[in-house]
Amino acid sequence: MDESELKYAEWVKREDIELQPNNLSLTNEMMKMFKEGKER
């Protein structure tokens, strides 16, 4: 983890990813796609 870029990080299973409701960020969208198994 690069502490100059991230405040917090942890490894979790795909099914344990917690998305932020009503969050229209690119990060949240990428996490949603990964959780749903739609990574490219």
C-alpha atoms as a printed R data frame, in Angstrom:
   type eleno elety resid chain resno       x       y       z
1  ATOM     1    CA   MET     A     1   0.000   0.000   0.000
2  ATOM     2    CA   ASP     A     2   1.330   3.401  -0.949
3  ATOM     3    CA   GLU     A     3   0.587   5.509   2.131
4  ATOM     4    CA   SER     A     4   0.989   8.735   0.147
5  ATOM     5    CA   GLU     A     5  -1.990   7.717  -2.043
6  ATOM     6    CA   LEU     A     6  -4.232   5.642   0.231
7  ATOM     7    CA   LYS     A     7  -5.476   6.281   3.710
8  ATOM     8    CA   TYR     A     8  -6.739   2.720   4.208
9  ATOM     9    CA   ALA     A     9  -6.558  -0.593   2.366
10 ATOM    10    CA   GLU     A    10  -7.412  -4.221   3.026
11 ATOM    11    CA   TRP     A    11  -7.810  -7.458   1.052
12 ATOM    12    CA   VAL     A    12 -11.340  -8.886   0.936
13 ATOM    13    CA   LYS     A    13 -13.088 -11.631  -0.984
14 ATOM    14    CA   ARG     A    14 -15.015 -10.532  -4.062
15 ATOM    15    CA   GLU     A    15 -18.350 -11.329  -2.416
16 ATOM    16    CA   ASP     A    16 -17.412  -9.295   0.683
17 ATOM    17    CA   ILE     A    17 -16.836  -6.023  -1.181
18 ATOM    18    CA   GLU     A    18 -19.030  -3.302   0.302
19 ATOM    19    CA   LEU     A    19 -20.191  -0.731  -2.234
20 ATOM    20    CA   GLN     A    20 -21.252   2.778  -1.356
21 ATOM    21    CA   PRO     A    21 -24.952   3.249  -2.172
22 ATOM    22    CA   ASN     A    22 -25.753   6.130  -4.504
23 ATOM    23    CA   ASN     A    23 -22.054   6.818  -5.057
24 ATOM    24    CA   LEU     A    24 -21.438   7.855  -8.657
25 ATOM    25    CA   SER     A    25 -17.653   7.596  -8.486
26 ATOM    26    CA   LEU     A    26 -15.436   5.764 -10.945
27 ATOM    27    CA   THR     A    27 -13.912   3.766  -8.077
28 ATOM    28    CA   ASN     A    28 -17.305   2.565  -6.880
29 ATOM    29    CA   GLU     A    29 -18.264   1.616 -10.467
30 ATOM    30    CA   MET     A    30 -15.051  -0.392 -10.922
31 ATOM    31    CA   MET     A    31 -15.596  -2.169  -7.593
32 ATOM    32    CA   LYS     A    32 -19.194  -2.962  -8.609
33 ATOM    33    CA   MET     A    33 -18.080  -4.446 -11.935
34 ATOM    34    CA   PHE     A    34 -15.409  -6.556 -10.226
35 ATOM    35    CA   LYS     A    35 -17.839  -7.765  -7.552
36 ATOM    36    CA   GLU     A    36 -20.307  -8.808 -10.260
37 ATOM    37    CA   GLY     A    37 -17.558 -10.673 -12.158
38 ATOM    38    CA   LYS     A    38 -17.493  -8.266 -15.103
39 ATOM    39    CA   GLU     A    39 -13.784  -7.402 -15.037
40 ATOM    40    CA   ARG     A    40 -12.034  -7.223 -18.385
